[in-house]
C-alpha cells in the first residue's frame, strides 16, 4: 500500500473523538473504495507472511553457500590441499544441503 493512498484514506476518514480521547467507532465513515482497498490488503497479509518465512530461509541458505564457496576458493588456492580434499568438502556440503 502506498503512503499516498494511506494519507488519502486518513484524510477522508472522519473520527468522532470522545472526551477521554478514545474513538467512537460508530461515527467512522469511509468511502467504499478505501474500505475495499484496505480489505484487499488485509487479505494479502497471510500470503506475505508465508513468503517472508521462505525468503528468510533462502537468505540463510545463500549466506551458507557464499561461506562455503569462499572456503572452497581458499582450498583451491592452497598448495597443500589436493583434489581429494576439495571433493570431500564438496560432498559434505552437498549432504548438508540435502538434509535441509
C-alpha positions as CSV (number, residue, x, y, z in Angstrom):
1,X,0.0,0.0,0.0
2,X,1.4,3.3,-1.0
3,X,2.0,6.1,1.5
4,X,-0.1,8.4,-0.6
5,X,-3.1,6.0,-0.5
6,X,-2.8,5.8,3.3
7,X,-2.7,9.6,3.6
8,X,-5.8,9.8,1.3
9,X,-7.7,7.3,3.4
10,X,-6.6,9.0,6.6
11,X,-7.8,12.4,5.3
12,X,-11.1,11.0,4.2
13,X,-12.0,9.0,7.3
14,X,-13.8,11.1,9.9
15,X,-13.3,10.2,13.6
16,X,-15.6,11.3,16.4
17,X,-13.5,11.6,19.5
18,X,-14.9,11.2,23.0
19,X,-13.8,13.4,25.8
20,X,-11.5,10.7,27.1
21,X,-9.6,10.7,23.8
22,X,-11.0,7.3,22.6
23,X,-12.6,6.9,19.2
24,X,-16.3,6.4,18.8
25,X,-16.2,3.8,16.1
26,X,-19.9,4.2,15.3
27,X,-19.1,7.6,13.9
28,X,-16.4,6.5,11.4
29,X,-17.3,6.9,7.8
30,X,-15.2,5.8,4.9
31,X,-15.5,5.7,1.1
32,X,-16.3,2.2,-0.2
33,X,-13.2,2.3,-2.4
34,X,-11.0,2.8,0.7
35,X,-12.7,0.1,2.6
36,X,-12.3,-2.4,-0.3
37,X,-8.6,-1.4,-0.7
38,X,-7.9,-2.0,3.0
39,X,-9.8,-5.3,2.9
40,X,-7.8,-6.5,-0.1
41,X,-4.5,-5.5,1.7
42,X,-5.6,-7.4,4.9
43,X,-6.3,-10.5,2.8
44,X,-2.7,-10.4,1.4
45,X,-1.1,-10.4,4.9
46,X,-1.1,-14.2,5.4
47,X,0.4,-14.8,1.9
48,X,3.1,-12.2,2.5
49,X,3.9,-13.7,5.9
50,X,4.3,-17.1,4.2
51,X,6.7,-15.7,1.6
52,X,8.6,-13.8,4.3
53,X,9.4,-17.1,6.0
54,X,10.6,-18.6,2.7
55,X,12.6,-15.5,2.0
56,X,14.4,-15.7,5.3
57,X,15.2,-19.4,4.7
58,X,16.6,-18.7,1.3
59,X,18.6,-15.8,2.6
60,X,20.2,-18.0,5.3
61,X,20.9,-20.7,2.7
62,X,22.6,-18.2,0.4
63,X,24.7,-17.0,3.3
64,X,25.9,-20.5,4.0
65,X,26.6,-21.1,0.2
66,X,28.6,-17.9,0.0
67,X,30.7,-19.0,3.0
68,X,31.2,-22.5,1.5
69,X,32.3,-21.0,-1.8
70,X,34.7,-18.8,0.0
71,X,36.1,-21.8,1.8
72,X,36.4,-23.8,-1.4
73,X,38.2,-20.9,-3.1
74,X,40.7,-20.8,-0.3
75,X,41.2,-24.5,-0.5
76,X,41.8,-24.3,-4.3
77,X,44.5,-21.6,-3.8
78,X,46.2,-23.6,-1.0
79,X,49.1,-25.6,-2.5
80,X,48.9,-28.1,0.4
81,X,45.3,-29.1,-0.4
82,X,44.8,-31.8,-3.0
83,X,41.8,-32.5,-5.2
84,X,40.6,-35.3,-3.0
85,X,40.2,-33.0,0.0
86,X,38.3,-30.5,-2.2
87,X,36.0,-33.3,-3.4
88,X,35.4,-34.4,0.2
89,X,34.5,-30.9,1.2
90,X,32.0,-30.6,-1.8
91,X,30.5,-33.9,-0.9
92,X,29.9,-32.7,2.7
93,X,28.4,-29.5,1.5
94,X,26.0,-31.4,-0.8
95,X,25.0,-33.7,2.1
96,X,24.3,-30.7,4.3
97,X,22.1,-29.1,1.7
98,X,20.1,-32.3,1.2
99,X,19.4,-32.5,4.9
100,X,17.8,-29.0,5.0
